[in-house]
Amino acid sequence: MKPKVYIDGQAGTTGLQIYQRLGARTDIELLTISPELHRDVSERKRLMNQADLVFLCLPDAAAVEAVALVENPATRIIDASTAHRTNPAWVYGYPELRPGQREAIRQARRVANPGCHATGFISAVAPLVQAGVLSPSDFVACYSLTGYSGGGKGMIGDYEAADRAEALSAPALYGLNLNHKHVPEMQAICGLETAPCFTPVVDDYYKGMATTVLLPKPAKVVHKALAQHYAGQAMVSVAPLGNPGKLYANALAGLDTLKLWVCGTEERCTVTALFDNLGKGASGAAVQNMNLMLGFRETESLHLPESTSTDNI
């Protein structure tokens, strides 16, 4: 019997992207809600408890309320909101995080899908802490450039309006109180004793991210640790060490993979994660987690570069 999957919040950006990846699949049954009932709690509850797996694509408070509606012990949940990412009762949905994480996701009843900026930061920093290149007590600084689709329908509407403000043609720094909502998971998942100094930046392009961590560490040492950590992974890779000249934040737009670039000297370096904020930064990661939880090939219905091998995934 095909597993039943329900997307609660399908009309939002993340929900729509998940649906686009799943809509043509014949190995699952997608449960849908009538548009006029998408706010009907009883109908949503019925569908969630009928499903084998539910995606929550909702604001934080609504996600917490939705979890409480699930009474079927067999229903598994992937929450795309921030609400449960540092909750120890939930498994963090980054399969490449550490040995055993993939299996933990396969067995989990509750999975917290990572945040987009956090994905870029954690992809670089967590392996370095695990390898001893960084100490948990080290102070880490990071900035992250994203396309405007990361802001959801409201921001997309602002940027694509015919009479939009001229200021939107330039990069915009935000989260200037240094308390962006992704910072707690950045710190917790990497095992850092001090919250990173993090500045996000949104710019006038639709999707794609470049998350850059600045480190007082030798580039060769950092590169070696990351290359060893991600060896054999299909969804995360490490570029050859060297100076590419320029890195464009939308280079991996349309893909569900992430690529790390290490650039620098014998004294200091930067690590930049390039990926799609709607792909490995959101919906692609959610589908990857679903595939693991339901026993499918991990990369099924995901967008990979043509050169990526998935023979063993």
N, C-alpha and C positions, 0 to 999 in steps of 0.2 A: 504494500500500500504506500502511495506517495505521501511524504510528510506534508502537513498543511502549514502554510506560512502566512502570517498576517502582518501588515505594516501599519502601525498606529501612528498617524501623522503623515500619510502618503502624499498629501498635497504640498508639503514643505519641500525645500530644496534637497535635503538629504533623502527624504522619503521617495521623491520622484526619481532620484538617481539610483536608489536601490531597486525600485520597480523597473527601471530601464534595463538593469543588469539581469533581472529575474523574469521579466515578462515573457520571454520566448522559451523559457526552460520547460521541458516536458517531464522532468524528474521530481517536480514539486507541484503542489496545488496551492495557488495563491488565493487566499480568501480576500474578498473585497467588500467594502461597505458602500452603501448608496450615498451619493454626495449629500443628500438632504439629511442624512443621519450621522454625518461624521462627528457631530458633537453630542450625539445621543449616548449617554453613559451606558445604558442597559444593552444597547446593540454592540457597542465596542466591547463591553464585558463578555457578551455571548461569543463574539468572534475570537477574543483573546483566549478564552477558556476552551475553545474548540481547536485552537491551533497547537501544533507541535512546537513551533517557534514563533515568537513575536519580536518584531523590531519596534522600538520606541523612538520615534523621531519627533520629539516634543520638547518644549521648554522644561527647565529643571523641575519646577514645582509640579507641572502636569505629569512628568515622568514618574515622580514619586507617587502621585495619586494613581497612575495607571498600574504600577506594580501591585498596589493594594487591591486592584480589581481581579488579579489573577489568583484563582482558588484551585485550579487544576494543578496538582503536583507534577504532572508530566509536561506542562507547558514551560518551555525554556525561553529566556529573554535576552536580547541584546539591546542595551540602552545606549543610544547615540548622544544623550545629553551629558552634562557635566555632573549630574547628581550623584553618581555612584562610583566615580573613578578612583577615589581614595578610600572607599569602603572595603574593609578586609573581607567581607562576606561575598564580595563580587570578584571575579577573575578579570584581570586587566587584559584587554583584547589586542595585545601586540604579540603575535606568535613568535617573533624573532627576538623577543626580549632576553631570554636566557634559556639554557637547557631545561627541558621540562615544561616550558610555558605552553607550547603547542598542545601537549597532552593534557595539560590543565584545562585549556579551552575546550578540547574535545569532550571532556568529562563534565564541564561546568553546567549548572542550571541557570546561572546569572553571569553575564559577561558585560563589562563596561567598555564600550568602544572608545578608543583614545580621541582626544581633541586634536585638531589639525596642527596648530603650532606646537603642541606638546609632542606630537608624533615626530616632528623634525628634531626637536631638542633631545628627546629620549633616544632616538635612533643613534645619535652621536655620543651622548654623554653616558648613558647606562652601560654600554660595553666597556667604556674606558674606566669607569668606577669598578666594574667587575674584574677587569684585568689588572687593576692596581696602578694604571697610568694616572688616574685622578684619585685623590683621596676624598672620602665623604665630607671632609672638612674644607675642601677647596671651594673658593668663591668662583662662580661661573657667570659670565656675561653672554647675552644672546640678543640678537635682533632677528626678526622674521618678517619677510615680505610676502603678502598674499594678494591674490586677485579679489575683486569685490564680491564675487559669488559667495565667499566665506561669510558675508554678513547677512545672508538670507534674502528673502523676497523684498524686504524694505530697502536694503542697501542696493540691491540689484535695480530696483525701480528708480532710486535716486540717480544712479550712474547712467542708466539708459534712457532717462527722460529727455525729451527734445529740448526742454528749457532748463537743463541742469545747471547748477552753479559752476562758474569757471574754476573755482578752487578744486573741484573734483578731477581736473586734468593733471593735477600734481600729486605726488606721494603724500600720504597723511599719516603722521605718527599718532598713535593713540595708546590707551592704557598707560598714560603718563604718571599715574599714581603708583606705578610699579606693582600693582596688585591685580593683574589680569587674571581672569577666572581659570586659565590653564596652569598658572604657577603652582598651585598646590599639588597637582599630579606630576608636574615636572620634578618637583623636589622629592615627593614621596616615592615615585616609581624608580628614580635614579638613586635613592638612598642618600641624598644630600642633607647635611646638617643645617645648611643655610639656604634660604630661597634664592634662586638665581635672579640676577638683575636682567629683566626681560622687557624689550620694547618691540611691540608689533607695528607693522607698517602696512597700510592698504593702498593699492595703486589702481590706475585706470586700465585694467585689463581683466578679463572675465575670470580666469582660473589659472592656478599654478602657484607654487610656493618655493621660496628659498629661505630656509632657516639656517642662520649662521651662528656658530659658537666660536668665541675667541679664547684661545688657550695659550698660556706660557709654557708650552711643551714642544719638544722637537717633532717636526712634521713626520719624520720617518717612523718614530716610535708610535705616534698616534695612528698613522696609516696601517702599520703592521697589526696593531691590536684590532682595529676595525675590520681589516681584511680577514683576519683569522676568525673573528666572531661571526661574520656573515658568509663565510665560505659555504657554498652549496645551496644558498637560499635563492628561491625563485623571485621573491617580491622585493628584496632589498639587496643592493649590490654596492661595491666600492670601486670608484674609478681609479685608474692608475695614478700613482703619485706624480704630481707635476703641476705646472701653471697652465691652465687652459686659456688664459688671456681674459676671457669674460665668461660669466655664468648668467644665464637668463632665467628668471624665475618661472617662466611659463614653458621651459624646455620639455617637461614631462606632462604637460597638460593633455588630458585625454587618456592617460595611462593610469593603471592602478599600482604601479611599482614606485620605488623610492631609490634614489642613487645618492651616495655620499661622495663628496669631493674634499680632499685634504690638500691644502695649499699653505706654503710657508717656508720656514728656515730651520736651522738647527736649534733655534732658541724659542720660536713661537710659531703658531699656526692658526689657521681657521679651518673649521669643518662645516661644510655647507650641505644640507640635505635638500635635494631637489625632488619635488613630487607634486601631484595634483591635490589641492585642498579638498576637492570633491571625490578624489580617488582613494589613495592610501591614507589621505587625511580625513576621510569620512565614510562615504558609501562603499567604496571599494574594500576598505578594511572591514566594514560590517559584513559584506558578502563573503569575504575570506573567512571570517569567524563563523558565519553560518555554515559554510561548506565543511569546516572542521567539526562543528557540533552535530551535523546531520550525517556525517560519514561520506561526504562527496569528495571528489578530487579538489584539493585546496584552491586551485586556480580556476575552477569551473566558472564560466561566464564573466571572467575578469579580463581587463584589457592589458595585455602584456606586449612588450616590444617583440618584433618578429624573431629576433635572435635568442629570446629567452627559452631555455629548455625547461619543460615541466614533466619530464619522463618519470621523475621520482617524487613528484609532489602530489 
